[in-house]
Amino acid sequence: FINLIWSLVNLLPILPLDGGEMVREVIRWKAPRRGDRLAVEISYYAALLAAGCAIALCIWEKYQGWEVDLFPAIFFGVLAYMAWQLRRQIRLYGEPGGEDGPRQPWEQDPDWWKQGRG
C-alpha cells in the first residue's frame, strides 16, 4: 500500500518529483521558449494545492480525534516554497539557458574532444 501511495505522489506535477520532470519535458517540447516558466508555475500551484489538502487532512484528523501526521503538510509545504523560490528567480532573471555570447568550441560540437589537434 505504501509503495502504491508513494508512486502516485511521485507522479504529481511538482518539481523535483518525477511527475514535475515529465511535465517540464513535455512543455519544453511543445513550447521551448517559455517551457521552464510554465512548468514552474504549474509546479508552484500544484504544490500549493497539495499542501492545502494536506493541511485540511491534518485538521480533519484532529477533528476525528485521530493521531495527526504532519509529514505530508511539511513535505508539500517545502516543495511549494522551493517552487516559489524558483518562480521568483525566473521572474527576476529570466529563464535559464539564455544566450550569454558566443559559444565555446566544446558547447558547439559534442565530439570536440575526439578531434585531434593538428
C-alpha positions in Angstrom: 0.0 0.0 0.0 2.8 2.4 0.9 4.6 1.7 -2.4 1.4 2.4 -4.3 0.7 5.7 -2.5 4.3 6.9 -2.8 4.3 6.1 -6.6 1.1 8.1 -7.0 2.6 11.0 -5.0 5.7 10.9 -7.1 3.7 11.4 -10.3 2.2 14.7 -9.1 3.3 17.6 -11.4 5.5 19.1 -8.7 9.2 19.7 -9.3 11.5 17.9 -8.4 9.2 14.9 -8.3 9.1 12.7 -11.4 5.7 14.0 -12.5 7.1 17.5 -12.4 10.1 16.5 -14.5 7.8 14.8 -17.0 5.5 17.9 -17.3 8.6 20.1 -17.7 9.9 18.0 -20.6 6.6 17.9 -22.4 6.1 21.6 -22.0 9.7 22.3 -23.2 9.0 20.1 -26.2 5.7 21.9 -27.0 6.8 25.5 -26.1 10.6 25.7 -25.9 10.8 29.4 -25.3 8.7 29.5 -22.2 8.7 25.9 -21.1 10.6 26.3 -17.8 8.5 29.3 -16.7 5.2 27.4 -17.4 6.5 24.2 -15.7 7.5 26.1 -12.6 4.1 27.9 -12.5 2.3 24.5 -12.7 4.6 23.1 -10.1 4.0 26.0 -7.7 0.2 25.9 -7.9 0.2 22.0 -7.7 2.4 22.1 -4.6 0.2 24.8 -3.0 -2.9 22.7 -3.7 -1.2 19.6 -2.3 -0.1 21.5 0.8 -3.6 22.9 1.3 -5.1 19.4 1.0 -2.5 18.0 3.5 -3.3 20.8 6.0 -7.0 20.1 5.5 -6.3 16.4 6.2 -4.5 17.3 9.4 -7.4 19.4 10.6 -9.8 16.6 9.7 -7.7 14.0 11.6 -7.6 16.3 14.6 -11.4 16.8 14.4 -11.9 13.0 14.3 -9.7 12.5 17.3 -7.0 10.6 15.4 -3.3 11.0 15.6 -2.3 13.9 13.4 0.5 13.2 10.8 2.3 16.5 9.9 4.7 14.9 7.4 2.6 15.5 4.2 1.8 19.1 5.1 5.5 19.8 5.8 6.6 17.9 2.7 4.3 19.7 0.3 4.9 23.0 2.1 8.7 22.7 1.5 8.0 21.7 -2.2 5.8 24.8 -2.6 8.4 27.0 -1.0 11.1 25.6 -3.4 8.8 26.2 -6.4 8.1 29.7 -5.2 11.8 30.5 -5.0 12.4 29.1 -8.5 9.4 31.0 -9.8 10.8 34.2 -8.3 14.3 33.6 -9.8 12.8 33.1 -13.2 10.7 36.3 -12.9 13.7 38.3 -11.8 16.5 36.9 -14.1 14.6 35.2 -16.9 14.6 31.6 -18.0 17.8 29.5 -17.5 19.9 28.9 -20.6 19.8 32.3 -22.1 22.4 33.4 -24.7 25.4 34.9 -22.9 27.5 35.4 -26.0 29.4 33.2 -28.4 29.6 29.6 -27.5 32.8 27.8 -26.7 34.0 25.0 -29.1 33.0 22.3 -26.7 29.5 23.7 -26.4 29.1 23.8 -30.2 30.3 20.3 -31.0 29.7 17.4 -28.5 32.6 15.4 -30.1 35.1 18.3 -30.0 37.5 16.2 -27.8 37.7 13.4 -30.4 39.2 15.8 -32.9 42.9 15.8 -32.8 45.0 18.9 -32.7 46.9 19.1 -35.9 
